[in-house]
């Protein structure tokens, strides 16, 4: 059998194969593109969702922050913040008014040293305490301020009405021995002075203390009469500055003194804190007396009878050496105690109604060669066969004159 002759058109066949191959590639690319697009759309959707979630969380966070801020503002305006601020203001008012009350009370005590007529002032101070108890600090402060003015006015009135008895003689020379009350004429004014003279040849000058050693608080005290009596002395005067128990500002150091002193038992007081002290002092030996401008210039010699420091020095070498230092206490008028010397005679006494500077000039006028100021005010006391001035408050130390 004879087969027909087949003629292959290779050119068209090649075109057909190429076309089929192209179609296959196109179909594969289409499927791949669809998968890529689907993946893209899925990723985009996820990102969009995440962004929405983030935006939502951010909004929630912002809302929470606003709530927290509002709570803080509320706390500041209504709770502990304002409470603390109010507490600070209250504490400040308490401290200020307390200080004012202490100062006024101590000034009231000083007024009582000059007069017993303080009924109105006592009532005013009591009223200030009532205000304080009710936490009405503004009214308490105003009451204390008014009271302070009344106290000052009362003191000025007492000073202006002070008169020296007409029967007191004017004498600008001190007594040679014993006790004297006299007027000293100086600068057109007369000053009342009471003083005791002791011959150092026959007199021992002793400093006595109620405590046996240095005392910082709640220290023992004695009356001037007790000091005189227990030493068999014939005269005595109050000693150095100290912190009275009646003063609120002296809490924690009541009846203590901080200046150098050696008592009759040859015990030094306050030695450690007076190594470099510039406070003047007076030293009493057997038949002699010496004044030094600074405590540090004196050692701790126990070969003496006694020594005591106080300030200021009033007279040195026959000349007044104190003209005032701005201290209102020294610049106010009142009784001024002193210990002084002239030749071989020791003097203890009081200048009345004088500033400390005026007392220095009075003692210079009397011819004193050296003189030291002592405590004054409510502590002022002078004893000679009984109280000539005082008795004043009880004292931690005193100077007494005893026979040898």
Steps between C-alpha positions, in 0.01 A plus 500: 500500500633829410474777760436850392787736529487726801637841465584681836488875506784548748477873495136510612561220751778700663272801522230286662743357756628847584145624535409214735811558706420872526145418608632264769738764633225757498270270698781434758580869536133580542468249781820628665386860473166413654679331789730803542208737491314288749805503729534876455135557577527279809810685623340836433192395688710381795696827509181698482354298785820543706497872433139521608583304815797727569288808448239356732762418765650848465159654552447283807845598634428868442171461681674326791761776516228761510326312780829474694573870453150588616549281808833672575344843461220391729755372753686831489187704545312289750729259679849463646665772291286778642503333841879515501498862387249588771711309751811696401314827544364386837842394626646835391220687681554292815876560499465873437229553760676279756821703467297818532322364808827396668660841440192685624466278807863555599457875453190479720709327768753783479219753540388314813850553636429874489135511606223283639236688301477272197135387516409630153814353347434164667146492356628584152756222513236254620280602207785432258528148645126450449540595134793262468299215651234561234766512226408859424860599435422832335304627801761363740777678313307828490426477874865432582612790284265736682612359836865553409427867435322529837794340681744740335281797590467380861877466533554847361247642745673332794838629385370853450339506845805362683608746766784500748393570859593854599672385818763301307821708499694589188851360525735422214745316724450135602495398867825385657323213672155363572178577313384820332206619292579826323432713197772537240482820297606456140432693182217703649323189633509322832519122534409297807769253609508248784839340570705312756873555554740234625865545595698226324736486796225364721249366246498181295300521177344163419296370210256233616289264287193292577634221278821311579602487133409619151126466442317528168134471597268499800782641710464560874460854630506681833383837624766766551425489874582127501834562328587768754391285793682180408826689448474704818523808278399856578396601147413350165377572148356300213751349257521426128230483233297178501187356339206524747261207528204739458606586143354267232804569279717340770339157465774239496751728674313630803703683764823433311780746425768455236781737600820409681495484879706353783311461825627516857573125486744563214280323244496654153166514318452503121873465447488312168277749316692806617848417374478783245242715679510876456267555798664724766569361847602600850737295717501517879818414690619531858509877546477585129259525207574488128283572196577346157347599168461140379447174685750333267770723648454317828611140543356253747705598804351368823733702720241779511191535720244521218433644154194582291445612140220719368453786258553772419800657666378839622812680618867426437788715618258757640323555166159387377556236230141418406285739300238252377498213251153515346353243738155634599525329839817691585353814348187502715485660843490287811702396806863416410710281731879528503823398670776762504825602661680815606838474664488219754121506529247275328150629429177320420184693424213608279446806279125562468298603195800498268611343176817291516692782327367754753603275789854495359510881503357511854773267626765703320360811672526320835869454431497124450819373338343180363145369486316201352130477421301220665155354437207736558124525458314243708829353621612826662568459871730671752536380858656683795352416840189410304381570148576852381383408149296196411472219597447428132486146363713213629849485349742231375796708623577811704788715625533536877727705727622315808730601785842340503 
